[in-house]
Amino acid sequence: MNDLQKYYDAMPKGVAQTVNSRWNRTLNGNISMQNCSYSNLKRVGRYINNNVPMKDRDAFVKNYVSNSVSDFWNKYRKSQTYAYRWK
């Protein structure tokens, strides 16, 4: 078992449900902001920042969260701004 799988298995239940739900995905595998709220995306990004080492973050996002790494980090950065906090 690799290190990324250990981080994935240690994910809290709520974060894992957000990542694993096929309803929160677009056709190309990215997280859909139509179905997933910015607060859920912020929880996923916060888990990744706090628990996955810096050198493995992009690989973790690519394997388990979203097909487009830059798309995920842009949405996470947008979720931290005040205008999108309560949407």
C-alpha positions as CSV (number, residue, x, y, z in Angstrom):
1,M,0.0,0.0,0.0
2,N,1.4,3.4,-0.9
3,D,1.5,6.6,1.1
4,L,-1.4,8.2,-0.8
5,Q,-3.7,5.3,0.1
6,K,-2.9,5.8,3.8
7,Y,-3.9,9.4,3.6
8,Y,-7.1,8.5,1.7
9,D,-8.0,5.9,4.3
10,A,-7.5,8.3,7.1
11,M,-9.9,10.8,5.6
12,P,-12.8,11.8,7.9
13,K,-16.2,10.4,6.9
14,G,-17.8,13.7,5.8
15,V,-14.8,14.6,3.6
16,A,-14.7,11.1,2.1
17,Q,-18.4,11.3,1.2
18,T,-17.8,14.6,-0.6
19,V,-14.9,13.1,-2.5
20,N,-16.5,9.8,-3.3
21,S,-20.0,11.0,-4.4
22,R,-20.5,10.7,-8.1
23,W,-23.1,13.4,-7.9
24,N,-20.4,15.9,-7.0
25,R,-18.5,15.3,-10.2
26,T,-18.6,16.7,-13.8
27,L,-18.4,14.4,-16.8
28,N,-14.6,14.9,-17.0
29,G,-14.1,14.0,-13.3
30,N,-13.6,17.4,-11.7
31,I,-15.6,18.6,-8.7
32,S,-18.8,20.2,-9.8
33,M,-19.6,23.5,-8.1
34,Q,-23.3,23.1,-9.1
35,N,-23.7,20.2,-6.8
36,C,-20.9,20.6,-4.2
37,S,-20.9,23.7,-2.1
38,Y,-17.8,25.9,-1.5
39,S,-17.8,24.9,2.2
40,N,-17.5,21.2,1.3
41,L,-14.7,22.0,-1.1
42,K,-13.0,24.0,1.6
43,R,-13.2,21.1,4.0
44,V,-11.6,18.8,1.4
45,G,-8.8,21.3,0.7
46,R,-8.2,21.9,4.3
47,Y,-7.8,18.2,4.9
48,I,-5.3,17.9,2.1
49,N,-3.3,20.9,3.3
50,N,-3.2,19.7,6.9
51,N,-2.5,16.0,6.4
52,V,-0.9,15.3,3.1
53,P,2.8,16.3,2.7
54,M,3.6,19.1,0.2
55,K,5.4,16.8,-2.3
56,D,2.4,14.5,-2.5
57,R,-0.5,16.9,-2.6
58,D,-0.8,17.2,-6.4
59,A,-0.6,13.5,-6.9
60,F,-3.3,13.0,-4.1
61,V,-5.6,15.4,-5.8
62,K,-5.1,13.9,-9.2
63,N,-5.7,10.3,-7.9
64,Y,-8.6,10.8,-5.5
65,V,-10.2,14.2,-5.8
66,S,-10.2,15.8,-9.2
67,N,-8.7,15.0,-12.6
68,S,-7.6,18.6,-13.0
69,V,-5.2,19.7,-10.2
70,S,-5.2,23.3,-11.2
71,D,-9.0,23.5,-11.4
72,F,-9.3,22.1,-7.8
73,W,-6.7,24.5,-6.3
74,N,-8.4,27.4,-8.1
75,K,-11.8,26.5,-6.7
76,Y,-10.2,25.9,-3.2
77,R,-8.6,29.4,-3.3
78,K,-11.9,30.9,-4.4
79,S,-13.7,29.1,-1.5
80,Q,-11.5,31.0,1.0
81,T,-12.5,34.4,-0.1
82,Y,-15.3,36.2,1.8
83,A,-17.7,36.6,-1.2
84,Y,-18.0,32.8,-1.5
85,R,-17.9,31.8,2.1
86,W,-21.6,31.2,2.8
87,K,-22.7,29.9,-0.6
